[in-house]
Amino acid sequence: MTQYMLAVHHDGTDQYPPDEMQTVFETVDRFNKQLQDDGSWVFGGGLEWIDAATTVDATSDEVITSDGPFAETKEYIGGFWVIEAADLDVALKIAAGASKACRQAVEVRPFQAA
């Protein structure tokens, strides 16, 4: 089995009213339960908004921390799943369910083989 990261992309304009957001949370919870029941679940979680990010750069002698994300971009990762799947086709099928559940585009990337 290969592990894949399913990354949920947000563009900053996708904030829903509270009642609609609650529906999304409930749908994602059902999707998560299905992944767990199917044995595909490894880990997953939602991330705080992008303004909660801090970047740490220790590539030189001095460690520099700065508020905000590393890259300035309109899109950012709002959450993710780590799943196990037999192959890419299975991972893509799972990602389709993830995208439908969270109402966002989902990027699929395999982890490097050990």
N, C-alpha and C positions, 0 to 999 in steps of 0.2 A: 504494500500500500504506500502511496506517495502522499505527503502532506502538501496542502495548498493553502495559501492565504487568500481569502476573499475580502477585498478592501472595498468599503462603501465610500463612494465619492459624493461630496456635497459641493455645491457651488455658491453657498452663502445666501441664496435666495429661496431656499427650500424649507423655510420655517413654517410649520403648520399651526393653525389655531389649537389651543390646548385639547379640545375634544377630539379633533382629528389626530393629533399626536398620540393621544391615549390609544386610539384605534391602531395606529402603527405599532406602538409598543406591544399591544396584545397580539397582533399578528406575528411580530418578530418572536415573541415568547413561544407561540405555538410552533413556529418554524424551528426554533432552538430545541424544543422538546422532541420534535420529529428527528432532528439530526442526532440527538442523544439516543433515541430509541433505535435508530438505524445503525448506530455504532460509528457514525462519521464524525461526530463531535470530538474535537480536541480542546479547543478553547475559543472564546469569543467575548467581545465586549464593545460597548459604545464609549466614545471618547468625549471629554468635555469640549466646549467650543474652542475654536482656534486661538482666541485671545488668552486662553489659559496656558498656552504652550511656552516653554522656555528652551532656548537653544544653548547647548554647552559645546564649546570648541576648545579641545585640549591638544590640538595639532602642533602647537608650539610650546615653548617653555612656560608660558603664562596661560592659565585657564581663564577663558572669557565666557561669561554667561550673558545672554541677552533675552529680553522679553520678546515673545512672539515666535512664530515658526521659522525654520531654517530658510525656506524659500518663500519669496513673495509671489503668490499665485492666487487666482480667483477660486480655484478648487482646492479642496483639502480632504483628508481622510477623516471621516466622522465616526467610523467604527470598523470592526473587522471580525472575521471568523478564521480559525485555523481548523481545517478539516482533514480527514483522511479519505482518499478515494482510490479506486482501483486504477484509474487512468484519467486523462484530461477530459474525455467525453463525459465521464461520470461527474467530475468536478464542475464542468460547465452546466450540466443539468442541475446540480445542486445550487450553483450560482444563479441560475434563472429563478429558482425558488426564493433565494435570498433577495434578489432584486425586486421581485414581486412583493415579498413581505415588507421590505423597508422602503419601497417606492423610490429607490435610487439606483443609479448605475453601480455595478459591482465588477471590480477588476479581479481576475483570477491569475495567481502567480504560484508556480511550484517552488517549494524549498529546494535548495541545492542538495544533491545526494551527499551523504556523509562519506 
